[in-house]
């Protein structure tokens, strides 16, 4: 009779010490944004709930007042108006409702999301609570794209523990596409996408 042996190998990479800057940040890559469950409107801002010191994001205004359906959150006890969101380097602030970002790019177009909550870099000024930097995907030399459709209704949702009576009849349909290609004969690339009815995003990079 031979001997029965069992071995378990656990491999893990050592954490890399951040030496290039002193800010406290959390970075989400495209795979995380794509694979993490996102609630209604597939808003990447719901992942800010995972950042230490952040309150759960919530809808604060009606769809007429804030059609982008942005979420607001307080970070480290600071007023929500002091959060600053930048998309590809440009500040995105709704002037009439400064606690909202002016535009929420579809999650399918996001390359990285960096949330800094302390010791911001000088380039991330105008932020007191959180400096959120969103980088979107660029186009490529080859034509490529995706088409997606998401449906949500009351039958797919769990009942709130404190809810009395029937669940509200909420139906959400999100349809969209992404497209990337070369722009002309130069070194520029273009990426475009559309989401739902009133959402569109086009960016050109060289």
One Martini backbone bead per residue (centre of mass of N, CA, C, O) as a GRO file, in nm:
protein
  206
    1UNK     BB    1   0.095   0.038   0.024
    2UNK     BB    2   0.056   0.357  -0.030
    3UNK     BB    3   0.102   0.677   0.032
    4UNK     BB    4  -0.086   0.951   0.159
    5UNK     BB    5  -0.072   1.277   0.015
    6UNK     BB    6  -0.091   1.636   0.104
    7UNK     BB    7  -0.088   1.955  -0.072
    8UNK     BB    8  -0.063   2.316  -0.007
    9UNK     BB    9  -0.049   2.598  -0.223
   10UNK     BB   10   0.043   2.940  -0.154
   11UNK     BB   11   0.017   3.224  -0.366
   12UNK     BB   12   0.170   3.554  -0.311
   13UNK     BB   13   0.203   3.881  -0.356
   14UNK     BB   14   0.367   4.140  -0.266
   15UNK     BB   15   0.329   4.438  -0.149
   16UNK     BB   16   0.353   4.748  -0.291
   17UNK     BB   17   0.523   5.021  -0.226
   18UNK     BB   18   0.442   5.353  -0.220
   19UNK     BB   19   0.685   5.601  -0.369
   20UNK     BB   20   0.564   5.833  -0.575
   21UNK     BB   21   0.333   5.886  -0.353
   22UNK     BB   22   0.107   6.010  -0.067
   23UNK     BB   23  -0.156   5.915  -0.131
   24UNK     BB   24  -0.492   5.804  -0.072
   25UNK     BB   25  -0.588   5.512  -0.263
   26UNK     BB   26  -0.821   5.377  -0.513
   27UNK     BB   27  -0.806   5.124  -0.771
   28UNK     BB   28  -0.997   5.067  -1.073
   29UNK     BB   29  -1.040   4.847  -1.311
   30UNK     BB   30  -1.198   4.721  -1.583
   31UNK     BB   31  -1.260   4.440  -1.461
   32UNK     BB   32  -1.401   4.541  -1.206
   33UNK     BB   33  -1.623   4.714  -1.340
   34UNK     BB   34  -1.744   4.474  -1.510
   35UNK     BB   35  -1.779   4.240  -1.266
   36UNK     BB   36  -1.918   4.410  -1.082
   37UNK     BB   37  -2.198   4.479  -0.920
   38UNK     BB   38  -2.445   4.688  -1.064
   39UNK     BB   39  -2.683   4.882  -1.034
   40UNK     BB   40  -2.864   5.100  -1.137
   41UNK     BB   41  -2.733   5.226  -1.445
   42UNK     BB   42  -2.441   5.130  -1.425
   43UNK     BB   43  -2.271   5.275  -1.189
   44UNK     BB   44  -1.948   5.328  -1.087
   45UNK     BB   45  -2.008   5.490  -0.815
   46UNK     BB   46  -2.092   5.237  -0.640
   47UNK     BB   47  -1.781   5.153  -0.581
   48UNK     BB   48  -1.724   5.372  -0.358
   49UNK     BB   49  -1.832   5.199  -0.119
   50UNK     BB   50  -1.536   5.047  -0.091
   51UNK     BB   51  -1.428   5.298   0.034
   52UNK     BB   52  -1.274   5.423   0.284
   53UNK     BB   53  -1.502   5.669   0.427
   54UNK     BB   54  -1.758   5.598   0.260
   55UNK     BB   55  -2.066   5.655   0.172
   56UNK     BB   56  -2.342   5.560   0.042
   57UNK     BB   57  -2.467   5.584  -0.252
   58UNK     BB   58  -2.705   5.838  -0.385
   59UNK     BB   59  -2.999   5.958  -0.486
   60UNK     BB   60  -3.101   6.315  -0.488
   61UNK     BB   61  -3.238   6.355  -0.768
   62UNK     BB   62  -3.405   6.393  -1.030
   63UNK     BB   63  -3.412   6.321  -1.368
   64UNK     BB   64  -3.450   6.620  -1.448
   65UNK     BB   65  -3.206   6.740  -1.277
   66UNK     BB   66  -3.035   6.440  -1.311
   67UNK     BB   67  -2.986   6.256  -1.594
   68UNK     BB   68  -2.714   6.093  -1.516
   69UNK     BB   69  -2.745   5.954  -1.235
   70UNK     BB   70  -2.593   6.048  -0.995
   71UNK     BB   71  -2.387   5.999  -0.717
   72UNK     BB   72  -2.373   6.056  -0.367
   73UNK     BB   73  -2.095   6.133  -0.135
   74UNK     BB   74  -1.922   6.086   0.167
   75UNK     BB   75  -1.584   6.177   0.270
   76UNK     BB   76  -1.456   6.189   0.574
   77UNK     BB   77  -1.703   6.400   0.653
   78UNK     BB   78  -1.734   6.550   0.394
   79UNK     BB   79  -1.878   6.735   0.186
   80UNK     BB   80  -2.011   6.654  -0.125
   81UNK     BB   81  -1.912   6.924  -0.273
   82UNK     BB   82  -1.586   6.831  -0.236
   83UNK     BB   83  -1.603   6.666  -0.480
   84UNK     BB   84  -1.387   6.549  -0.757
   85UNK     BB   85  -1.438   6.503  -1.111
   86UNK     BB   86  -1.239   6.333  -1.363
   87UNK     BB   87  -1.237   6.319  -1.728
   88UNK     BB   88  -0.963   6.298  -1.887
   89UNK     BB   89  -0.883   6.573  -1.701
   90UNK     BB   90  -1.174   6.680  -1.682
   91UNK     BB   91  -1.393   6.865  -1.522
   92UNK     BB   92  -1.696   6.725  -1.356
   93UNK     BB   93  -1.954   6.970  -1.312
   94UNK     BB   94  -2.256   7.061  -1.183
   95UNK     BB   95  -2.342   7.382  -1.151
   96UNK     BB   96  -2.634   7.358  -1.013
   97UNK     BB   97  -2.508   7.067  -0.892
   98UNK     BB   98  -2.207   7.027  -0.736
   99UNK     BB   99  -2.257   6.722  -0.618
  100UNK     BB  100  -2.245   6.663  -0.924
  101UNK     BB  101  -2.181   6.505  -1.200
  102UNK     BB  102  -2.218   6.579  -1.536
  103UNK     BB  103  -2.088   6.288  -1.609
  104UNK     BB  104  -2.149   5.930  -1.689
  105UNK     BB  105  -1.974   5.688  -1.789
  106UNK     BB  106  -1.981   5.404  -1.916
  107UNK     BB  107  -1.852   5.111  -1.797
  108UNK     BB  108  -1.744   5.002  -2.083
  109UNK     BB  109  -1.532   5.272  -2.108
  110UNK     BB  110  -1.355   5.196  -1.865
  111UNK     BB  111  -1.025   5.172  -1.740
  112UNK     BB  112  -1.005   5.378  -1.485
  113UNK     BB  113  -1.036   5.427  -1.117
  114UNK     BB  114  -0.948   5.703  -0.904
  115UNK     BB  115  -0.948   5.728  -0.537
  116UNK     BB  116  -0.883   6.010  -0.350
  117UNK     BB  117  -0.870   6.086   0.025
  118UNK     BB  118  -0.559   6.186   0.054
  119UNK     BB  119  -0.304   6.370  -0.030
  120UNK     BB  120  -0.317   6.534  -0.279
  121UNK     BB  121  -0.242   6.633  -0.566
  122UNK     BB  122  -0.203   6.927  -0.733
  123UNK     BB  123  -0.384   6.829  -0.987
  124UNK     BB  124  -0.626   6.776  -0.750
  125UNK     BB  125  -0.788   7.011  -0.718
  126UNK     BB  126  -1.094   7.100  -0.558
  127UNK     BB  127  -1.051   6.890  -0.317
  128UNK     BB  128  -1.172   6.738   0.002
  129UNK     BB  129  -1.275   6.440  -0.008
  130UNK     BB  130  -1.262   6.356  -0.331
  131UNK     BB  131  -1.049   6.233  -0.600
  132UNK     BB  132  -1.180   6.162  -0.919
  133UNK     BB  133  -1.037   5.943  -1.170
  134UNK     BB  134  -1.123   5.907  -1.518
  135UNK     BB  135  -1.042   5.653  -1.757
  136UNK     BB  136  -1.073   5.598  -2.088
  137UNK     BB  137  -1.103   5.434  -2.364
  138UNK     BB  138  -0.940   5.373  -2.653
  139UNK     BB  139  -0.871   5.332  -2.955
  140UNK     BB  140  -0.796   5.145  -3.251
  141UNK     BB  141  -0.691   5.012  -3.554
  142UNK     BB  142  -0.930   4.832  -3.504
  143UNK     BB  143  -1.240   4.713  -3.553
  144UNK     BB  144  -1.454   4.744  -3.263
  145UNK     BB  145  -1.718   4.585  -3.051
  146UNK     BB  146  -2.028   4.627  -2.860
  147UNK     BB  147  -2.331   4.467  -2.729
  148UNK     BB  148  -2.595   4.566  -2.495
  149UNK     BB  149  -2.832   4.420  -2.243
  150UNK     BB  150  -3.047   4.535  -1.971
  151UNK     BB  151  -3.256   4.388  -1.710
  152UNK     BB  152  -3.503   4.519  -1.467
  153UNK     BB  153  -3.703   4.398  -1.189
  154UNK     BB  154  -3.893   4.301  -0.918
  155UNK     BB  155  -3.834   3.985  -0.958
  156UNK     BB  156  -3.500   4.043  -0.923
  157UNK     BB  157  -3.567   4.134  -0.628
  158UNK     BB  158  -3.529   4.194  -0.309
  159UNK     BB  159  -3.668   4.223  -0.007
  160UNK     BB  160  -3.711   4.439   0.221
  161UNK     BB  161  -3.720   4.398   0.556
  162UNK     BB  162  -3.911   4.677   0.597
  163UNK     BB  163  -4.116   4.594   0.397
  164UNK     BB  164  -4.454   4.676   0.298
  165UNK     BB  165  -4.582   4.484   0.083
  166UNK     BB  166  -4.541   4.541  -0.227
  167UNK     BB  167  -4.335   4.567  -0.472
  168UNK     BB  168  -4.209   4.780  -0.671
  169UNK     BB  169  -4.262   4.874  -1.018
  170UNK     BB  170  -3.948   4.835  -1.149
  171UNK     BB  171  -3.810   4.934  -1.469
  172UNK     BB  172  -3.500   4.841  -1.642
  173UNK     BB  173  -3.344   4.958  -1.950
  174UNK     BB  174  -3.022   4.873  -2.102
  175UNK     BB  175  -2.888   5.006  -2.402
  176UNK     BB  176  -2.588   4.937  -2.608
  177UNK     BB  177  -2.255   5.059  -2.716
  178UNK     BB  178  -1.932   4.988  -2.870
  179UNK     BB  179  -1.658   5.177  -3.041
  180UNK     BB  180  -1.354   5.108  -3.234
  181UNK     BB  181  -1.110   5.318  -3.418
  182UNK     BB  182  -0.963   5.462  -3.672
  183UNK     BB  183  -0.864   5.804  -3.753
  184UNK     BB  184  -0.776   5.773  -4.034
  185UNK     BB  185  -0.413   5.792  -4.116
  186UNK     BB  186  -0.325   5.848  -3.851
  187UNK     BB  187  -0.262   5.837  -3.486
  188UNK     BB  188  -0.559   5.830  -3.444
  189UNK     BB  189  -0.833   5.763  -3.221
  190UNK     BB  190  -1.168   5.622  -3.186
  191UNK     BB  191  -1.437   5.647  -2.945
  192UNK     BB  192  -1.765   5.496  -2.901
  193UNK     BB  193  -2.086   5.550  -2.728
  194UNK     BB  194  -2.398   5.408  -2.608
  195UNK     BB  195  -2.668   5.479  -2.362
  196UNK     BB  196  -2.960   5.427  -2.393
  197UNK     BB  197  -3.101   5.737  -2.487
  198UNK     BB  198  -2.927   5.998  -2.340
  199UNK     BB  199  -2.645   5.853  -2.418
  200UNK     BB  200  -2.315   5.985  -2.499
  201UNK     BB  201  -1.971   5.903  -2.628
  202UNK     BB  202  -1.688   6.096  -2.747
  203UNK     BB  203  -1.338   6.014  -2.827
  204UNK     BB  204  -1.022   6.173  -2.908
  205UNK     BB  205  -0.693   6.038  -2.991
  206UNK     BB  206  -0.314   6.093  -3.032
   0.00000   0.00000   0.00000
